[in-house]
């Protein structure tokens, strides 16, 4: 450095400063561009089910890119006010369509009505917004999800020989602010209630889990076991995350496996299935859901007729809908999940679970 003139050092400092300004300007330009998007996607949270982050978000991003439309994808961490703020941000930055997974009906309906007032249509994604004004409801057949879960309880009790022994069946339902929870419960109750009425099964504890919280589900099931002196022979559980909590509770109390249902086709769910702790899960192929939602978003942007499979009731109105059939997966057919490309075999068959594959 001693041979470098003061003038050279000064020029170097000026050059570096210029590069810094250019880099900041470029970053600002990218941020500004990323802030907007034709389609605003509002997911609920990353904790109650891994699906929103690991399945739905990538699928939506991919399908919207294929359709040639830009997107903004948010996650509200189960905070209704945060979701509203995200929606407001989307509308301010030029969103043409809002795709929303409702956290609760009141806040979700308010978002849809505020958007419609600005000429921005909404899509109910996965969960219907009761009292909302969405142009279409894109989801899976929630009632049928529950039916498959109810059949899972029956199949599990037949398989372990307790069907004819008047088994006690508990129910661990989803969050009471989610309309889907009632669709699922209505589905498995349509299978289980006639069996309760005939005395084939005995109805055990039945409880909704606030916000689908897995930890809370475990605590609730602990209490169910105490209440029944551990006399629970099967559990209709609304999703894999809560099923995992129920299974952890059974292990903690040194109890043997019992029929336990699930939903969402998660790696943990399949690990519990192949190791004998969970009876089944319901697979909702979110690639199909994202494709249908992206197609509806493009049709709304272009003013085209929406593709539907029919309509569903929303209060006194009929809401156009695109409904996709769900699939039940058991130990006998679970490999469909990786032969279909939905999950990788290596997502499931790792560590202590390799021996079951």
C-alpha positions in Angstrom: 0.0 0.0 0.0 2.9 2.4 0.5 3.4 2.7 -3.3 -0.3 3.6 -3.8 -1.0 7.4 -4.1 -3.5 9.2 -2.0 -5.4 10.0 -5.2 -5.6 6.3 -6.2 -7.0 5.4 -2.7 -9.6 8.2 -3.0 -10.7 7.0 -6.5 -11.0 3.4 -5.1 -13.2 4.6 -2.2 -15.4 6.5 -4.7 -15.7 3.5 -6.9 -16.6 1.2 -4.1 -19.2 3.6 -2.9 -20.7 3.8 -6.4 -20.9 0.0 -6.5 -22.7 0.0 -3.1 -25.2 2.5 -4.3 -25.8 0.5 -7.5 -26.3 -2.7 -5.4 -28.7 -1.0 -3.1 -30.6 0.4 -6.0 -30.8 -3.0 -7.7 -32.0 -4.6 -4.5 -34.6 -2.0 -4.1 -35.8 -2.5 -7.6 -36.1 -6.3 -7.1 -38.0 -5.8 -3.8 -40.4 -3.3 -5.4 -41.0 -5.8 -8.2 -41.5 -8.7 -5.8 -44.0 -6.7 -3.7 -46.7 -6.9 -6.4 -48.4 -9.8 -8.1 -51.5 -10.7 -10.0 -52.7 -13.3 -7.5 -52.5 -12.9 -3.8 -52.4 -16.3 -1.9 -53.2 -16.2 1.8 -52.3 -19.4 3.7 -53.2 -19.8 7.4 -50.2 -21.1 9.4 -47.1 -23.4 9.3 -47.8 -25.3 12.5 -51.1 -27.1 12.5 -50.2 -29.1 9.4 -47.0 -29.1 7.3 -49.1 -29.1 4.2 -49.5 -25.3 3.9 -45.7 -24.7 3.7 -44.4 -27.9 2.2 -47.3 -28.9 -0.2 -49.7 -26.1 -1.0 -47.4 -23.1 -1.3 -44.9 -24.7 -3.7 -47.7 -26.2 -5.8 -49.5 -22.9 -6.0 -46.3 -21.1 -7.0 -45.6 -23.6 -9.7 -49.1 -23.6 -11.2 -49.3 -19.8 -11.3 -45.9 -19.6 -12.9 -47.1 -22.2 -15.5 -50.2 -20.0 -16.1 -48.0 -17.0 -16.7 -49.3 -14.9 -13.8 -47.3 -13.4 -11.0 -48.1 -14.1 -7.4 -47.7 -13.0 -3.8 -47.8 -15.9 -1.3 -48.2 -15.2 2.5 -48.6 -17.2 5.7 -50.4 -15.6 8.6 -49.1 -17.8 11.5 -52.8 -18.4 12.5 -53.3 -14.7 13.2 -56.5 -13.3 11.6 -55.4 -9.7 11.9 -52.1 -10.5 10.3 -53.9 -12.2 7.4 -56.1 -9.1 7.0 -52.9 -6.9 6.9 -51.4 -9.2 4.3 -54.6 -9.0 2.2 -54.5 -5.2 2.5 -50.9 -5.2 1.3 -51.8 -7.4 -1.7 -54.7 -5.1 -2.7 -52.5 -2.0 -2.3 -49.8 -3.6 -4.5 -52.1 -4.4 -7.4 -53.5 -7.9 -6.8 -56.2 -8.9 -9.3 -57.4 -12.0 -7.4 -57.2 -13.2 -3.8 -56.9 -16.9 -3.0 -57.7 -17.3 0.7 -57.6 -20.1 3.3 -59.8 -18.8 6.0 -58.6 -18.6 9.6 -62.1 -17.8 10.8 -65.3 -17.0 9.0 -65.6 -13.4 10.2 -62.2 -12.1 9.3 -62.1 -14.1 6.0 -65.5 -12.8 4.9 -64.4 -9.2 5.8 -61.3 -9.7 3.5 -63.4 -10.9 0.7 -65.9 -8.1 1.0 -63.2 -5.4 1.2 -61.6 -6.9 -1.9 -64.9 -7.1 -3.9 -65.5 -3.4 -3.0 -62.3 -2.7 -4.9 -63.3 -4.9 -7.8 -61.0 -7.8 -6.8 -62.6 -11.3 -6.7 -61.7 -14.0 -4.2 -61.4 -17.7 -4.3 -62.1 -19.9 -1.2 -59.2 -22.3 -1.1 -59.6 -25.6 0.8 -61.9 -24.0 3.4 -65.2 -22.4 2.6 -65.7 -18.9 4.1 -69.2 -18.9 5.6 -70.9 -15.6 4.8 -68.2 -14.7 2.3 -68.5 -13.5 -1.3 -65.9 -15.6 -3.1 -66.6 -16.4 -6.7 -65.7 -20.1 -6.3 -64.8 -22.6 -3.6 -62.0 -24.9 -4.6 -61.5 -27.8 -2.3 -61.7 -31.5 -1.6 -64.9 -33.3 -0.6 -64.6 -32.6 3.1 -67.6 -34.8 4.1 -66.0 -37.7 2.2 -62.7 -37.1 4.0 -64.6 -37.8 7.2 -66.4 -40.8 5.8 -63.1 -42.3 4.9 -61.8 -41.6 8.4 -64.9 -43.2 9.9 -64.4 -46.3 7.7 -60.8 -46.2 8.9 -62.0 -46.6 12.5 -64.2 -49.5 11.5 -61.5 -51.2 9.5 -59.0 -50.8 12.3 -61.3 -52.4 14.9 -62.2 -55.3 12.5 -58.5 -55.9 11.9 -57.5 -56.0 15.6 -60.6 -58.1 16.6 -62.3 -55.6 18.8 -65.2 -54.6 16.5 -67.5 -57.1 18.2 -66.4 -56.2 21.7 -68.3 -52.9 22.0 -65.2 -50.8 21.7 -65.1 -47.2 23.0 -64.4 -44.7 20.2 -63.2 -41.2 21.0 -63.2 -38.3 18.6 -60.5 -35.6 18.3 -61.9 -32.9 16.0 -60.3 -30.0 14.2 -60.6 -26.3 15.2 -64.2 -25.1 15.8 -63.6 -21.9 13.8 -62.8 -23.9 10.6 -65.8 -25.0 8.6 -63.9 -28.0 7.3 -63.8 -29.4 10.9 -67.5 -29.8 10.8 -67.5 -31.4 7.4 -64.9 -34.0 8.5 -66.8 -34.6 11.8 -70.1 -34.9 9.9 -68.4 -37.5 7.6 -67.0 -39.8 10.3 -70.1 -39.3 12.5 -72.2 -40.5 9.5 -70.3 -43.8 9.8 -70.0 -44.0 13.6 -73.4 -42.7 14.9 -75.4 -45.6 13.5 -72.9 -47.9 15.3 -73.3 -46.0 18.5 -77.1 -46.1 18.2 -77.0 -49.9 17.7 -74.7 -50.4 20.6 -72.0 -51.9 18.4 -69.6 -49.1 19.5 -69.7 -47.0 22.6 -69.3 -43.3 22.2 -66.3 -42.0 24.0 -65.1 -38.4 24.6 -65.6 -36.1 21.7 -63.8 -32.7 21.6 -62.8 -30.0 19.2 -59.1 -28.8 19.3 -58.7 -25.0 19.3 -56.9 -23.9 16.2 -55.9 -27.5 15.3 -53.0 -27.2 17.8 -51.1 -30.4 18.0 -49.8 -29.9 21.5 -53.3 -29.0 22.7 -54.6 -32.2 21.0 -52.1 -34.2 23.1 -53.3 -32.6 26.3 -56.9 -33.1 25.4 -56.3 -36.8 24.7 -54.4 -37.2 28.0 -57.5 -35.9 29.7 -59.7 -38.3 27.7 -57.6 -41.2 28.9 -57.9 -40.1 32.5 -61.6 -39.6 32.2 -62.1 -43.2 30.8 -59.4 -44.9 32.9 -57.5 -45.6 29.7 -60.5 -47.3 28.2 -60.4 -45.9 24.6 -60.3 -48.5 21.9 -60.1 -46.3 18.8 -59.9 -42.6 17.9 -61.2 -40.7 14.9 -58.6 -37.9 14.6 -59.0 -35.2 12.1 -55.4 -34.9 10.8 -52.0 -36.4 11.0 -50.5 -33.8 13.2 -53.0 -34.4 16.0 -52.8 -38.1 15.3 -49.1 -37.9 16.1 -50.0 -36.2 19.4 -52.6 -38.9 20.3 -50.0 -41.6 19.5 -47.4 -39.8 21.7 -49.9 -39.8 24.5 -50.6 -43.5 24.1 -46.9 -44.3 24.3 -46.5 -42.0 27.3 -49.2 -44.0 29.1 -47.5 -47.3 28.1 -50.6 -48.3 26.0 -50.6 -50.5 23.0 -51.5 -49.2 19.5 -55.2 -48.7 18.8 -57.0 -47.6 15.5 -56.1 -43.9 14.9 -57.1 -42.0 11.8 -55.5 -39.0 10.1 -55.4 -36.7 7.2 -52.9 -34.8 5.0 -50.6 -37.7 4.0 -47.6 -36.4 5.9 -44.3 -38.2 6.3 -44.9 -38.5 10.0 -48.4 -40.0 9.3 -46.9 -42.6 7.0 -44.2 -43.4 9.5 -46.9 -44.0 12.1 -48.8 -46.1 9.6 -46.0 -48.4 8.5 -44.8 -48.8 12.2 -48.3 -49.9 13.2 -49.4 -46.9 15.3 -51.8 -45.2 12.9 -54.4 -46.9 10.8 -54.8 -44.6 7.8 -54.5 -41.1 6.5 -56.5 -39.3 3.9 -54.5 -38.1 0.9 -55.7 -34.8 -0.6 -53.4 -34.3 -3.6 -52.7 -30.6 -3.3 -51.2 -30.5 -6.7 -54.7 -31.0 -8.1 -56.0 -28.4 -5.7 -53.4 -25.8 -6.7 -54.0 -26.5 -10.4 -57.7 -26.0 -10.0 -57.2 -22.8 -8.0 -54.6 -21.4 -10.4 -57.0 -22.1 -13.4 -59.8 -20.3 -11.6 -57.6 -17.3 -10.8 -56.6 -17.0 -14.5 -60.2 -17.3 -15.6 -61.2 -14.5 -13.2 -58.4 -12.3 -14.4 -59.4 -12.8 -18.0 -63.2 -12.6 -17.3 -63.8 -16.1 -18.5 -66.4 -18.6 -17.4 -65.3 -20.6 -14.3 -64.7 -24.3 -14.5 -66.8 -26.0 -11.8 -68.0 -29.4 -10.7 -71.2 -27.9 -9.3 -72.1 -25.7 -6.4 -72.3 -25.8 -2.6 -74.5 -24.0 -0.1 -73.1 -20.9 1.6 -75.9 -19.7 3.8 -78.9 -18.9 1.7 -76.8 -18.7 -1.5 -75.2 -21.3 -3.8 -71.4 -20.9 -4.2 -69.9 -22.3 -7.4 -67.4 -25.0 -6.5 -64.7 -27.3 -7.8 -64.6 -30.3 -5.6 -61.9 -33.0 -5.7 -62.3 -36.6 -4.3 -59.9 -37.6 -1.5 -58.1 -40.9 -1.2 -57.7 -43.2 1.8 -54.2 -44.7 2.3 -53.4 -47.6 4.6 -50.4 -49.8 5.2 -51.7 -51.9 2.3 -51.5 -49.2 -0.3 -49.4 -46.4 1.2 -46.7 -46.7 -1.4 -49.0 -44.7 -3.8 -47.7 -41.6 -2.1 -44.2 -41.9 -3.5 -45.0 -43.8 -6.7 -47.2 -40.9 -7.6 -44.4 -38.4 -6.9 -46.2 -36.6 -4.2 -43.6 -37.5 -1.6 -40.2 -39.1 -1.9 -39.7 -42.6 -0.4 -36.7 -41.1 1.4 -39.0 -38.6 3.2 -40.6 -41.5 5.0 -38.1 -44.4 5.0 -35.4 -42.9 7.2 -33.8 -43.8 10.6 -35.9 -46.2 12.6 -38.5 -46.5 9.9 -36.3 -47.9 7.2 -37.0 -51.4 8.4 -40.7 -51.0 7.8 -40.2 -50.1 4.1 
